[in-house]
């Protein structure tokens, strides 16, 4: 690596480094935002799956009880 020859070259190199650092920060921030959105999506998907499972079980239980009473009513007649 050679030493810079003048102030202009030093300024250009410094500007290049500043730009590269800004790009790196922006990339890291974007990756963190993407990861946060992914986690939120996974959480909502899990919550929806749980809600669907429990509502199906609840409906099935209600139908089972209704079926039992219907069967008893038919058996008595």
N, C-alpha and C positions, 0 to 999 in steps of 0.2 A: 504494500500500500504506500503510495507516494504522498509526500507532504503537499498541502495546497500551496499554490504559487502566489496567490494574491487574495485580497479581501473578498473580491467578487466570487471567487471559487469557493471560499469558506461559506459565504452567504448561500450560495446555490446548494451546497452539500447540507447545510443546516435546514434549508427549506425542504429539501428532499426527505430528510429524516423526520421533520415535523409532519409532513404529509403522510409518510408511511406510518407514523405513530397514530395519527388521526384515523387512518383507514383501519388500523388494527383495533382501536377502541370502538369504532363503529361496528366492525365485524363481531366483536365480542358482545357488544350490547344487543345486536340483532340475534345472536345465538341464544343469549339469555332470555330474550323475549319469546323466541320460538319455543324454548324449553318450558317456559312458564305456561304458554298457551297449550302445549301438548299435555302438561300435567293437569291443567284445568279441564281439558277435553276428556282425559282419562277418568277424572273424578266424576264428571257429569255422566259419562257413559256407565260407570259402575253404579252410580246412584239410580239411574234409569233402569238398569238391569235388576237391581234389588227391588225397586218399586214394582216392576213388572212381575217378578217372581212372587212377591208377597200378595199382590192383588190377585194373581191367578190362584194362589193357595187359598186366599179368603173366599173367592168366588166358588172354588171347588168345595170348600167346607160348607158353605151356605147351601149349595146344591145337594150335597150329601145329606144334610139335615132335612131339607125339604123333601128329598126322596124317601127318607126314612118315614117321615110323617105321612107322606102320600101313600107309601106302601102299607102302613098301619091302617090308614083310612080305607084303602081298597080291601084289605084283609078282613076288616070288620063288617063290610057290607055284603 
